[in-house]
Amino acid sequence: MRDCYDVAVVGAGIVGVSTALHLLMRGKKVLLIDRGGAGQETSFCNSGIIETSYVLPFSPPSYKHMARILLDTDTAVRFHYSSLPHYLGWIADFYLKSRIDIRRNNGKLLRPLIACALDEHRALMRGTEAERHLSATGRVKLHRSEASFAGAALERRVAQELGVSFEVMDAAAFHEIEPFVRPVYHKAVKWTSSARLTNPCAVTAAYAEKFAREGGIFQKTGVRALTHISEDLWNVETEQGAVQANQVVVCAGPWSSDLYKSLGYAFPLGVKRGYCRHFSAIGAATLAHAVVDTDIGYVIGSMEQGIRITTGAEFADRDAPPTPVQIERVLPYARELFPLGEAKESQARLGNRPCFADSLPVIGATPRHKGLWFNFGHGHSGLTIGPSSGRLLAEMFCGEVPFCDPTPYRADRFA
């Protein structure tokens, strides 16, 4: 008789691995499926920030930047014109949801997952190799001009209202804690409750190793289709054959659409592509924080692999060929800011951030299929809230009282 699992979790990024581990911890027989190793896609190519200070969703580029974007010279945002017809509706909705009142509300709705994110990471990494990759020094936002600093006043005001701590420093004060960051900026804002990971992929892999060590099964294969066989049984068709599970959780990030569309679901899921590349540091230069160069639109931080540059957003079809020109565009500014040496890889790495225009993920049971669950669409916050969203889904799955209200993340909110 074919082996049947309590639950199959599709996708082994930070969200999927965390979900599988939380379900396993609750006594479920769990199969985790991914075509590659744990954390090899979007969970690899990010800034490494665990952003517990996040209080407002990302906003679209201001209209004053639109000319540069349309001329394809902007450093932070890039459009693939061939993909633009697919994105026009999503971008219009993104601008609609950037109204201050809507951003405030959506930020408030996301806070329960954000506020506990560091504690949830610590709980999963306890006793694993992941612990050595956790650094208490998190995010610092640099503003190169007085106008830029003033333009971010809303974020600081909302943070004060919510009791989220930060420290504003001038260039001289920040130089005391980051002596190799050159003073080419007006103000530095240190978000003091943030943390960072010095190897996000290795952390995700450590969580997956813990999952396997404690009895979970990880199968490296692609998933071709999901079929609802009966009320309490699903068939998961993989490249290596079929497996069966009583329930399925789709945590495949931007690839989730390949599965939910075939089951008749339609979600306004967009993809913001981003790139990362590692560089050496010149001489004895070090970098203790993940530094956001706000006006240019990239993050620079120290990783186990070297000094990582992570770009802003590229709006393109998920499977379009990589075009990492944003790395080259921000490099002069990064070299002005920090003594960067040579690139450590021959090319940049691509990551696909699955995003909804309201910046909230979909977490929970599906409205039309018994035993089908979704956990995807985490946008820029995937690394941060992967463990907390995995916990939330597992609590709902097992009939426990969820630690926060899951209503804002329900799958049918777009209907």
N, C-alpha and C positions, 0 to 999 in steps of 0.2 A: 504494500500500500504506500502511495506517495506521501512523503512527510508533509505535514501541514503546520504552519506557524500561526501563532495568535495574531501576529501583525507583521507585515512587510513594510519597511520604510524605504522609499525610493529617493536616493540622493544622499551623498556622504560629504557634503560641505559642513560647515559649522552648525547649521540649522538641523540638517538630517542626523548627523552624528549625535548631537545633543538630545534630539527627540528620541532616537533609538536607545540611548543610554538611560534616559529617564524612564522609558517604558520598561526596559530590562530591570531597572532598580525596583520596579513595582511588580516584579514577578512574572512578566510576560515573556513568552517565547518569541524572540524578535529576530527577523532577518533584515539585514541592512544591505541594500543593493546600490552599486554605483559602477559605471563603466571604467573608472580609474581609481587611483588611490584616494584616501581621505584628504580633503582640503586641497585638491589639485587644481580647482577651477577658480571661481570667484573668491573663495576663502584663502587663496594664495595671494592674489593681486590686490592688496589693500594697504592702508596706512598703518595697520596694527593697533589702532586706538580703540580702547574700551571706553566709550564716550558716555560716562554716567552724568556728565554735565550738559548733555544735549537737551535743550528746552524748546527749540523751534525747528520745525522741518526746514529742509533746504528750500530756498526760493529760486525761481528761474532767473536767468540773467536780466539785468535792468535794461530798459529800452535804449539807454545811452550806449550800451555795448553792442546793440544789434547790428550796427553798420560793420563793425569788425567781424562779427560772427558771419554775416552774410558774405563778406569779402574773404572769409576763411583765413583771417589773420589773428583771431583771438587766441589767447593762451589757455583760457579756462574752459571754453565751450566750443564744440565743433559739430557741425551737421554734415552728414553724408547726403548730398542732394538727391542721390538715387533712392535713398531710404525715406526722404522727407515726406512723401505722400502718405506713408504709413504712420507717420508721427504727428501730422498736423492736428488731428483731433486730440491726441494725448497732450501735446504741448499747449493747446488752447485750454484744456482742463487744468493743466499745471499752473498756468497763469491765473485762472479763475480761483484756484485754491490757494494762491499766494496772497490774497487779501489778508490784511493784518488780523482781523477777527477770526478767520478760518485757520490761519497758521497758528495762532495762539491756541485755539481749541484742539487742533490736531496734535500740537505739541503736548498739550495737557493729557490727551488720550493715550499718547505713547509713553508718557512718563512712568507708569507702573512697571513696564518692561525694562525701561532704561535705568530707573533708580536702583534696582536690585541687581543690575547686570554684573557688577564686579563681584559681589558676593556669590552669585550663581556660577561664575567662572571659577572662583576659588573652590567651591564645593565640588565641581567636576574634576578639577586638576589635582585635588588632594591625593598625595601618594603617587603621582605620576611624574614623568619627565617634564610635563608642561609647567610645573612650578618654577623651574629655573628661567623660563621665558617671560615671567611676569615682572614688569617694572612699575613702580608707583609713580614715576614721572610720566605724566600724560601729555595733554595737548596744550600748546601755546599758540595763540593767534597773533600774528604780526600785522600791524597796519602801517603801511608806508607813508600815509599822509594823515593830516588832521581830519580831512573830509571822510576818509575811509573809516577812521575810528568813530567819528560821529555817526556814520551810516550804520554802524553795528550797535547803536545805543539800545534798540529794541531788545536785542538778545540779552544784553546785560540787565535791562530793566525787568524783563520776565524772570531771569535767573534770581534776581534779588527778591522778587515776589514769591518765588518758590523755595527760597532758602538754599539755592545752589551757589556754592562759593566760587569766587574768582578773585584774582589780584591784578590790578593794573600797574604796569611798570613802565618807566621811560627807558630809553636805550641804555643809559648808564647802569640802572638797576638790573636790567636783564643781563647785561654783560657780566655781572658778578656771578651769575649761575650758568651762563652759556658763553664763556669767554671767546669761543671760536666763531660765534655768530656775529658777523660784522654789523655795525650800527647804521644800516641803510634804511631804517624804519623810524616811524614816529612814536608808536606805542606798542607794547607787548601785553597781551592779556593771558595770564596763566589760569587755566581752569583746574583748580587744585584737587578736585575729587576724581579726575580722570586718571586712567592708567594706560599702559600699552603693552603689547606683546612683541618681543624681539624676533619671533618667528611664528607668525599666525598659522602657517601650514603645519609646522611641527606640533603646535598645540592641538590643532584639529586631529592630527594623526595620533597624538597621545591619548586623546579622548576615545578614538576608535580602537586603540590597543586596549584600553581599559574595558571597553565594551566587549571585545573578543575574549579578554582574560576572564571576565566574569560570566561568560557563557553565551554571549551573543554570537550570531553567525554573520560574517561579512562576505558577501559574494561579489567579486569584481566582474561585472558584466553589464551590458546595456539592457534597458527595459524597452521592449517594442510596443507592448499594449497591455491594458488592464481590462479584464472581462469579469462582469458580475455573474457568476455561475448560478448562485442561489442566494437566498436571504442572508445566509451566514458564511458565504464562501466566495473568494475572489481568486481568479487565475491571473498570475503575473507571467506574461510571456517575455522571456529574456533571450538574449543571443545564444545562451547555452541550454535553452529548453524552458519548460514551464515549471513554475512552483506555485503552491497554493497557500493562501492565508485567509484567516477569518476576516481580517480587516487590513486596510492599506492606508498608509500616510504618504502623501506626495510632498516631498521636500526638495524638489529638483531645481529650485531657483528659476532661472530664465528658461530652463528646459521643461518646466512643469506644464507649459502650454502644449507640448507635444502629447501629453497624456490627457489633460482635462478637455481639450478640444474634441478628442475622439469620443468622449463620454457626454458631449452635448453642452459643455459649459463654455461660457465666453466671459473673460475678464479683461478689463482695460489695463493689461500689464505691459509696461514699457521696459526698455532696457537702456540703461546708461552705461556705456562701455568706458572702461578706464585702463590705463597702462601703468606698469611699474618697471623700474630698472635699477640695478644696484651699481654703485660707484665706490671707488676707494676714496679715502680721505688723505689729503696731503699732509705729510709730516705726522705730528702727534695730535692732529685735530680730532676732537671728539664731539659728540652731540648727545645730550642727555634726554631731550624731550622730542616728541613729534611736533614739528613746527609747521604751522599752516601759514603760507605766504598769501594772505587773503587777497591782496590786490591783483596778484598774478594768477592764482588759482591752482596751486599744487601743494603737496605736503612733502616735507623732507624729514627723514628720521633714521636713526641708527638701527639696523637689523643685524642678525647673526651673519647674513650674507654680505653685508656692507652697508653703505649709506643708500637708503632707498628713496627714490623720487616716485611719487604717486600722482597721477594727473587728475584733472577735473573730469568733465563729462563729455563723451562723444555719443551723439545720437545717430545710431546706425543700426541696420538689421543685425540681429544677434550673430548670424553666420556669415556676415560680410567679411572679406579679407581684412586682416589687421592693417591699420594705418596709423602708426605710433608717432605722428608728426608733433603731437603736443609735448612729448618728452623733449624733442629738439627745441621747441619754442620756449619752454621754461628753463632750459639749461643755463642760458646766459644769466638769468636772474638768480638761479640757484647758486651759480659759481660766484656771483657778486655777493651773495649772502653768506656762503660757507665755502671753505677751501676744498672743493671737490677734485678728485683725481680722475683717473680713467674709468671707463665703463668696465664692469666685470663680466658682462655677458655680451654676446654678439648682437642681440636684439632685445627689445622690450617684451615684457609679458603682458598678455591681454586678459582682462577680467570683465565679466558681464554682471552688472548690478541690476537685479530685477526690481522694478519700482512701480508703485501705484502713485497717481498724481497727488493723493492725500497723504503720502508718506507712511501709511499704516499697512502692516502686512495682513494677509489672510491667514487666520488660525482658527481651526475648528472643524466640526463635522459638515459635510456637504448637505445641501438641502434636498437632494433627490435620490441619493444612493446610500442605502444603509451600509455602514462599515467602511465608508470612504471619507478620509480626512485630508485637509489641506494645511500646509504650513510653509508659505513662501511669500515673496514680495517684500522683503525686508529692506530693500534699497541700500542706502549708505550705512544702515545700522545693523547689517547682518552679523558682523563679527561681534558687535556689542551685545545684541539681544538674542543671539542663537541659543545660549543656555536657558535664558528666562522664558523664551517662547517655547522651547522644548519642554520645559517643566509645565508650562500652562497647558499645552496640548495633552501631555501625559495625565495631568490631573483631570481634565475633562474626559479623556478616554477611559479612565479608570473609575469615573463617577465620584471623584473626590471634590471637595469644595475648592474651587480655583483660588489661587492667591490674589488674583485681581479680576475685575469684571471683564470677561472676554467679548462682551457685546460689540465694542468698536471694531473688532477684527473679524467679525462673522463673514462667512463666505457669500451670504445673500445681500450684503449691504449695497451692492451695485445695481440690484434689480429695480 
